[in-house]
Amino acid sequence: MSIMKRKSFLILIAACFMGVIALMSTGIVAVPTMSGGTMASEALAAGSVDMRGVPLSFADLAERLKPAVVNIRTTKTLTSGGMVPFSRHFGQGGPFDQFFGDEFFKRFFGDMPQRQFKQRSLGSGFIISNDGYIFTNFHVVEKADEIIVKLSDDREYKAKTVGKDKNTDIALLKIETDDSLPVAKLGDSSDLRVGDWVIAIGNPFGLSQTVTAGIVSAKGRVIGAGPYDDFIQTDASINPGNSGGPLFNLSGEVVGINTAIVAQGQGIGFAIPVNMAKGILPDLKERGKVIRGWLGVSVQDITEELAKSLDLKNREGALVADVFKGDPADRAGIEPKDVIIAVDGKPVKDTHDLLRLIAEKNVGHSVKVTIVRNGNHKVYTVKIAERPEQETLAKRETTGEFFGISVQEITPEIAQHLGLSSTDGVIVRDVQDGSPADEAGIMVQDVILEVNKVKIVSIRDYELAMKKTYAKGSALLWIERNGEKIFIPVQK
């Protein structure tokens, strides 16, 4: 071979080699990594990946995981008047809901005989033990008279609710079978990183065993669903019917429980971190409910205005608005206007942090609570009590002794429901007929912000201010009603 021909041949070989390298770098050509004749990662064996780690297929992974995912069908009995409102026919958010409700139909058609009807709902879940324990959402099975679980092979079983927790929207079900069931392995949601691949399997719109894929869009999302919000945000498609289904990582481990969506958005879904579910599983199994820690304080986030008025250096911490008499914080010596900045040395950024840290503590356990009071740091030892039920908390209210007004504290849930910007003030829960308040025009759901120019933050503020002014026989109330603030004088 001549020298010229040899050079041309070598150039051609080099060009081919460089071309293969270029194709590999763009992902068009993939080279699997082998170890002992198998893929280096069992997870990646579920779907081969290109040179950038992007899965070429989720088929093997989905096929392996589907048997542990179940469809849930519930039936509940509801009672209504003889005229069934449009919302019953069209589902939630009927076309006339914003104009007409049950009260309209009662007034228009009179007191027609009540009747019962069945409401059916669909959801998802996943098996966590081969003897039939299943995780799903609380809202999927809430008040259900009958729960039917359908496996991937179309077998159906009646399920019972073993435990439920409304605050985290988690429920534990049990089905009875002699067979050993396929199980979804629970992973570690704290290992998730924004940008990690995840897949969701569920029953959206009744379309069973639907698989969608996406990435972790964000972590630690607070969406106002409850006091312990800590959601994983994902763009893996989640729709009605997906609720309670699993969110898997590429190792085939459950890292979240699909729970919520932004109805007006696209690619915005939320899942409960599986670590939260694992943490409450023993309580759900043994007690049927979750036992959480309780300090006995009402707290609020620190705004810029509050920081200035209280001469605080920053907005870190949770401001104590009220201390409930006889509860742990009261016995320890914590006072209103204290700012809680740490629990057992762990920093408290806001009220959400404090609720989560205290909820994780065992009842009877003593914790070190660091507070700031008048610029000085103090540490109190507080013995954690059991958090009362929400119904019990809601009873922290006054009777109608002051001008016929009964009020209660504004919880974060109440503030969210009514669209209030903060939990400051107290909300009117009842007005006695013919009372001074009734004659003055005070209405249920009015928020009392001031009494005789004294700012009301908590129920204790309200009681102190009312005791001072009630003896005089009159009070000037500054209230918020439907987003507007007005003054209303009340006299005996």
C-alpha positions in Angstrom: 0.0 0.0 0.0 1.4 3.4 -1.0 2.2 6.0 1.6 -0.7 8.2 0.3 -3.2 5.4 0.5 -2.0 4.5 4.0 -2.5 8.1 5.2 -6.0 8.2 3.6 -6.9 5.0 5.4 -5.7 6.2 8.8 -7.5 9.5 8.3 -10.7 7.6 7.5 -10.3 5.3 10.6 -9.7 8.4 12.8 -12.8 10.2 11.3 -15.0 7.1 12.0 -13.7 6.9 15.6 -14.4 10.6 16.2 -17.9 10.2 14.7 -18.7 7.4 17.2 -17.5 9.5 20.1 -19.7 12.4 18.9 -22.8 10.2 18.7 -22.1 8.8 22.1 -21.9 12.3 23.6 -25.2 13.3 22.1 -26.9 10.1 23.5 -27.8 8.7 20.1 -25.6 5.7 20.8 -25.8 4.3 24.3 -23.3 2.0 25.9 -24.6 0.0 28.9 -22.3 -0.5 31.8 -22.0 -4.2 32.6 -20.8 -5.9 35.8 -20.6 -9.6 36.0 -23.0 -9.9 33.0 -25.7 -7.6 34.6 -26.4 -3.9 34.6 -24.3 -2.1 37.2 -27.5 -0.8 38.9 -30.6 -2.9 39.4 -32.7 0.2 39.1 -31.2 1.1 35.7 -31.9 -2.5 34.6 -35.6 -1.5 34.8 -35.1 0.9 31.9 -31.8 1.4 30.1 -30.3 4.9 30.1 -28.2 6.9 27.7 -24.8 8.5 28.4 -26.5 11.4 30.3 -28.5 9.1 32.6 -31.8 9.8 30.9 -34.0 6.6 30.9 -34.8 5.3 27.4 -37.8 3.4 28.8 -39.6 2.9 32.1 -41.3 -0.2 30.9 -39.4 -2.8 32.9 -39.6 -0.7 36.1 -43.4 -0.1 35.7 -44.1 -3.8 35.0 -42.2 -4.7 38.2 -44.0 -2.1 40.4 -47.6 -2.3 39.1 -48.7 -5.4 41.1 -48.2 -3.5 44.4 -50.4 -0.6 43.3 -54.2 -0.8 44.0 -57.3 1.0 42.9 -59.7 2.1 45.7 -63.5 2.5 45.2 -65.5 4.0 48.1 -69.2 4.5 48.7 -70.6 6.9 51.3 -74.2 7.7 52.3 -75.1 11.4 52.2 -78.3 13.1 53.3 -80.0 16.0 51.5 -83.4 17.6 51.1 -85.9 16.3 48.5 -84.4 18.7 45.8 -80.9 17.6 44.9 -78.6 20.6 44.2 -76.9 20.8 40.8 -73.5 20.1 42.5 -74.7 16.6 43.4 -75.3 15.9 39.7 -72.1 17.5 38.3 -69.8 16.6 41.1 -67.7 19.2 43.1 -67.8 22.6 41.7 -71.2 22.4 40.0 -72.0 25.2 37.5 -74.3 27.0 39.9 -72.4 26.5 43.2 -71.1 30.1 43.3 -74.7 31.4 43.1 -76.9 28.7 44.7 -76.4 26.2 47.5 -78.5 24.0 49.7 -79.8 27.0 51.6 -81.2 28.5 48.4 -83.1 25.3 47.6 -84.5 25.1 51.2 -85.8 28.6 51.1 -87.2 28.3 47.6 -88.8 24.9 47.8 -89.5 24.8 51.6 -88.8 22.0 54.0 -89.0 19.1 51.7 -88.5 15.6 53.1 -84.8 14.6 53.4 -83.5 11.7 51.5 -80.3 9.7 51.4 -78.2 9.0 48.3 -74.9 7.2 47.6 -71.8 9.1 46.6 -69.1 7.0 44.9 -65.4 8.0 44.7 -62.2 6.6 43.2 -58.7 6.7 44.5 -55.4 4.8 44.6 -53.2 3.1 47.2 -50.2 0.7 47.5 -49.6 -2.4 49.5 -46.9 -2.1 52.2 -47.0 -5.6 53.7 -47.7 -9.0 52.2 -50.5 -9.6 54.7 -52.6 -6.8 53.3 -51.8 -3.4 54.8 -52.3 -0.5 52.4 -51.4 3.2 52.4 -53.7 5.7 50.9 -55.0 9.3 51.5 -57.3 10.1 54.4 -59.5 12.1 52.0 -59.9 9.0 49.7 -61.7 7.0 52.5 -63.1 9.7 54.7 -66.6 8.8 56.0 -66.7 5.9 53.6 -69.4 3.2 54.3 -67.7 0.7 52.0 -64.2 0.5 50.7 -63.3 -1.9 47.8 -59.7 -2.5 46.9 -58.9 -3.8 43.4 -55.6 -5.5 42.7 -53.7 -5.3 39.5 -54.9 -8.8 38.6 -58.6 -7.6 39.0 -59.1 -9.4 42.3 -61.3 -7.4 44.6 -61.5 -7.2 48.4 -63.4 -5.3 51.0 -61.1 -3.2 53.1 -61.4 -1.7 56.6 -59.7 1.5 57.9 -57.2 0.6 60.5 -56.0 4.1 61.2 -56.2 7.6 59.8 -54.7 11.0 60.3 -56.5 14.0 58.8 -53.6 16.4 59.5 -51.2 14.6 57.2 -54.0 13.2 54.9 -52.8 9.6 55.4 -54.9 6.5 56.0 -53.9 2.9 56.6 -56.2 0.1 55.3 -56.3 -3.6 55.7 -57.6 -6.4 53.4 -57.9 -10.0 54.4 -56.4 -12.7 52.1 -54.6 -16.0 52.5 -52.3 -15.1 49.6 -48.9 -13.4 50.0 -49.3 -10.0 48.3 -46.7 -8.1 46.3 -45.3 -5.2 48.3 -44.1 -1.7 47.4 -40.7 -1.1 49.1 -40.6 2.1 51.2 -37.6 4.3 50.4 -36.1 7.4 52.1 -37.7 10.6 50.9 -34.9 12.7 52.5 -32.5 11.4 49.8 -34.5 13.0 47.0 -33.0 15.8 45.1 -34.7 18.4 43.0 -34.3 17.1 39.4 -34.5 13.4 40.3 -36.6 11.2 38.1 -39.8 9.9 39.6 -42.8 7.9 38.3 -46.4 7.9 39.5 -48.8 4.9 39.2 -52.5 5.2 40.0 -56.1 5.3 38.9 -56.7 8.8 37.4 -60.3 9.3 36.2 -60.9 5.6 36.8 -58.1 4.6 34.3 -56.5 1.9 36.3 -52.7 1.2 36.4 -51.8 4.5 34.7 -48.1 5.3 34.7 -46.7 8.8 34.4 -43.1 10.1 34.7 -41.4 13.4 35.6 -38.9 14.9 38.0 -38.9 16.3 41.5 -39.7 20.0 40.9 -39.2 21.1 44.5 -39.2 19.9 48.1 -40.6 21.2 51.4 -43.6 22.9 49.8 -46.2 24.4 52.1 -49.6 24.6 50.3 -51.9 25.3 53.2 -53.3 21.8 53.3 -52.6 21.3 57.0 -50.3 22.2 59.9 -47.6 19.7 58.8 -47.2 20.6 55.1 -43.9 19.4 53.7 -44.8 18.3 50.2 -42.7 17.0 47.3 -43.6 18.9 44.1 -43.5 17.0 40.9 -44.4 17.4 37.2 -45.2 13.7 36.9 -48.9 13.9 35.8 -51.2 13.6 38.8 -55.0 13.8 38.3 -58.2 13.1 40.3 -58.1 9.4 41.1 -54.3 9.4 41.6 -54.8 10.4 45.3 -53.2 7.9 47.6 -51.1 6.3 44.9 -47.3 5.9 45.1 -44.5 8.1 43.7 -41.5 5.9 43.0 -37.8 6.7 42.4 -35.8 4.9 39.8 -34.8 2.3 42.3 -38.4 1.2 42.5 -38.9 2.6 46.1 -41.9 4.6 47.2 -40.7 8.1 48.1 -44.1 9.8 48.2 -47.9 9.5 48.4 -49.6 11.4 45.6 -52.1 13.8 47.2 -52.9 17.1 45.6 -52.8 19.1 42.4 -53.1 22.7 41.4 -56.3 22.6 39.4 -55.6 25.6 37.2 -52.0 24.6 36.6 -50.2 22.0 34.5 -47.3 19.9 35.7 -47.8 20.9 39.3 -48.6 17.9 41.6 -47.8 17.3 45.3 -46.9 14.2 47.2 -46.5 13.5 50.9 -42.9 12.4 51.7 -42.9 8.7 52.5 -40.8 9.4 55.6 -43.8 11.2 57.2 -46.0 8.1 56.5 -43.3 5.8 57.9 -43.1 7.9 61.0 -46.8 7.6 61.9 -47.3 4.0 60.8 -46.8 2.5 64.3 -49.5 4.8 65.8 -51.9 4.1 62.9 -51.5 0.4 63.4 -51.6 0.3 67.2 -53.9 3.2 68.1 -55.8 4.0 64.9 -54.7 7.6 65.2 -51.5 9.7 65.6 -50.4 10.9 69.0 -48.5 14.2 68.7 -46.7 16.5 71.0 -48.2 19.7 72.4 -46.7 22.8 73.9 -49.9 24.7 74.7 -49.2 27.9 72.8 -50.8 29.9 70.0 -48.1 31.2 67.7 -47.8 33.3 64.6 -45.1 34.2 62.1 -43.1 37.4 62.6 -43.8 40.1 60.0 -41.6 43.1 59.3 -44.0 45.3 61.3 -44.0 42.9 64.3 -40.2 42.7 64.2 -40.0 46.5 64.4 -42.6 47.0 67.1 -41.1 44.2 69.3 -37.6 45.5 68.6 -36.5 42.1 67.2 -33.2 41.8 65.2 -34.8 39.6 62.5 -37.9 37.6 61.6 -36.6 34.2 62.7 -38.7 32.2 65.1 -42.4 31.8 66.2 -44.0 34.6 68.1 -46.1 33.4 71.1 -49.5 35.1 70.8 -51.1 33.2 73.7 -50.2 30.6 76.3 -53.0 28.3 77.3 -53.5 28.1 81.1 -52.3 24.9 82.7 -50.7 23.6 79.6 -46.9 22.7 79.3 -45.6 26.1 78.2 -47.6 27.8 80.9 -46.2 25.5 83.6 -42.7 26.0 82.3 -42.9 29.8 82.4 -43.2 30.8 78.7 -45.2 34.0 78.2 -47.0 35.8 75.4 -44.7 38.0 73.2 -41.8 35.5 73.7 -40.2 34.4 70.4 -39.4 30.7 70.2 -36.1 30.3 68.2 -35.0 26.7 69.0 -36.2 23.4 70.3 -33.5 21.1 71.7 -31.0 23.2 69.8 -32.7 22.9 66.4 -33.5 26.3 65.0 -37.1 27.4 64.5 -37.5 29.6 61.4 -41.3 30.0 61.6 -44.5 28.6 63.1 -44.5 25.7 60.6 -41.0 24.6 61.9 -42.2 24.8 65.5 -45.4 22.7 64.9 -43.4 20.0 63.0 -40.6 19.8 65.7 -43.0 19.6 68.6 -45.3 17.1 66.8 -42.3 14.8 66.4 -41.7 14.7 70.1 -42.9 11.8 72.3 -45.6 12.6 74.9 -44.0 12.9 78.3 -40.6 13.8 76.8 -38.9 17.0 78.1 -37.4 19.5 75.6 -35.3 22.6 75.9 -37.2 25.5 74.4 -35.0 28.6 73.6 -36.9 31.9 73.6 -36.1 35.6 73.2 -37.7 38.0 75.7 -36.9 41.7 75.7 -33.7 41.0 73.8 -32.5 38.3 76.2 -32.2 34.6 75.5 -33.7 32.2 77.9 -34.0 28.4 77.9 -37.0 26.6 79.4 -37.5 22.9 80.0 -41.0 21.9 78.8 -42.6 18.5 79.3 -44.5 17.6 76.2 -48.2 16.8 76.5 -50.5 15.1 74.0 -51.9 17.4 71.4 -55.7 17.8 71.8 -58.0 16.8 69.0 -58.9 19.7 66.6 -62.4 19.7 68.0 -61.1 20.3 71.5 -58.8 23.1 70.3 -61.8 24.7 68.5 -63.6 24.9 71.9 -61.1 27.5 73.2 -63.6 30.2 73.0 -65.7 32.6 75.0 -69.4 32.4 75.8 -71.8 35.2 75.0 -71.2 37.0 78.3 -70.0 40.1 76.6 -72.8 41.8 74.7 -74.1 38.4 73.5 -71.0 37.7 71.4 -69.3 34.2 71.4 -65.9 34.1 69.8 -63.0 31.7 69.2 -59.4 31.8 68.2 -58.5 32.0 64.5 -56.6 28.9 63.6 -54.5 28.7 60.4 -57.2 26.5 58.9 -59.9 29.0 59.6 -57.8 31.8 58.2 -57.2 29.8 55.0 -60.8 28.9 54.6 -62.0 32.5 55.0 -59.1 34.1 53.1 -57.8 36.0 56.0 -54.3 37.4 55.8 -53.3 36.5 59.4 -54.6 34.8 62.5 -54.7 38.0 64.4 -58.0 38.8 66.2 -60.9 36.6 67.2 -63.7 35.3 65.1 -67.4 35.6 66.0 -68.9 32.1 66.1 -72.3 33.0 67.5 -74.5 36.1 68.3 -77.4 35.7 70.7 -80.8 36.7 69.3 -81.9 40.1 70.7 -78.6 40.8 72.4 -76.8 44.2 72.2 -74.4 42.7 69.6 -77.4 41.4 67.5 -79.0 44.9 67.6 -75.7 46.6 66.7 -75.3 44.4 63.6 -72.5 42.0 64.6 -72.5 38.9 62.5 -71.2 35.4 62.6 -67.7 35.2 61.0 -66.9 38.9 61.7 -63.3 39.2 62.8 -62.8 41.5 65.8 -59.5 43.3 65.5 -59.8 45.9 68.2 -61.9 46.6 71.3 -61.9 50.3 72.2 -58.7 50.9 70.2 -56.9 47.9 72.0 -55.5 45.6 69.4 -56.7 42.0 69.7 -54.3 39.2 68.7 -55.6 36.3 70.8 -58.6 35.3 72.8 -56.8 36.4 76.0 -56.5 39.9 74.6 -60.2 39.9 73.8 -61.2 38.8 77.3 -59.0 41.4 79.0 -60.2 44.2 76.8 -63.9 43.2 77.1 -63.8 42.9 80.9 -62.5 46.5 81.1 -65.0 47.9 78.7 -68.1 45.8 79.6 -68.4 47.5 83.0 -68.8 50.9 81.2 -71.7 49.5 79.2 -70.4 50.1 75.7 -67.6 49.2 73.4 -66.3 50.3 70.0 -65.4 47.3 67.9 -63.2 47.4 64.9 -64.0 44.4 62.7 -63.2 42.9 59.4 -66.1 41.5 57.3 -65.7 40.1 53.8 -62.4 41.9 53.4 -63.6 45.3 54.5 -62.9 46.9 57.9 -65.6 48.9 59.8 -66.3 50.3 63.3 -69.4 49.1 65.1 -70.4 50.6 68.5 -72.1 48.2 70.9 -74.1 49.2 74.0 -75.9 47.3 76.7 
